[in-house]
Amino acid sequence: MNYPSHYKLDGLDIESIDVLRSVLGDEGFREFCLGNILKYGIRCKKKGMYEKDIRKIKRYSEFIISTLKEGQDDN
């Protein structure tokens, strides 16, 4: 995926989502993602941005799946 530059931290080649994952750890990061999935699910019809918010739900779901796959590789 191609991410706009506003996702990157100034002067660093890292995205803010990567910082969140590092600080929160996998379990905390999954909870963060679930919260965002809930937020976008609730508001998607109300804001008239249905497709955009559904894509965000998909992306946060992919983040969760990536942490589960990595955890399974460690077993």
For each residue, the residues with C-beta under 8 A, 3 or more apart:
1:
2:
3: 7 8 15
4: 7
5: 8
6:
7: 3 4 15 16 17
8: 3 5 12 13 14 15 16
9: 12 14 15 16 19
10:
11:
12: 8 9
13: 8
14: 8 9 18 19
15: 3 7 8 9 18 19
16: 7 8 9 19 20
17: 7 20 21 63
18: 14 15 21 22
19: 9 14 15 16 22 23
20: 16 17 23 24 29 32
21: 17 18 24 25 26 29 63 67
22: 18 19
23: 19 20 28
24: 20 21 27 28 29 31 32
25: 21 28 29
26: 21 29 30 67 70 71
27: 24 30 31
28: 23 24 25 31 32
29: 20 21 24 25 26 32 33 63 67
30: 26 27 33 34 64 67
31: 24 27 28 34 35
32: 20 24 28 29 35 36
33: 29 30 36 37 60 61 63 64
34: 30 31 37 38 60 64
35: 31 32 38 39
36: 32 33 39 40 56 60
37: 33 34 40 41 57 60 61
38: 34 35 41 42
39: 35 36 42 43
40: 36 37 43 44 53 54 56 57 60
41: 37 38 44 53 57
42: 38 39 46
43: 39 40 46 47 49 53
44: 40 41 47 49 50 53 54 57
45: 48 50
46: 42 43
47: 43 44 53
48: 45
49: 43 44 52 53
50: 44 45 53 54
51: 54 55
52: 49 55 56
53: 40 41 43 44 47 49 50 56 57
54: 40 44 50 51 57 58
55: 51 52 58 59
56: 36 40 52 53 59 60
57: 37 40 41 44 53 54 60 61
58: 54 55 61 62
59: 55 56 62 63
60: 33 34 36 37 40 56 57 63 64
61: 33 37 57 58 64 65
62: 58 59 65 66
63: 17 21 29 33 59 60 66 67
64: 30 33 34 60 61 67 68
65: 61 62 68 69
66: 62 63 69 70
67: 21 26 29 30 63 64 70 71
68: 64 65 71 72
69: 65 66 72 73
70: 26 66 67 73 74
71: 26 67 68 74 75
72: 68 69 75
73: 69 70
74: 70 71
75: 71 72
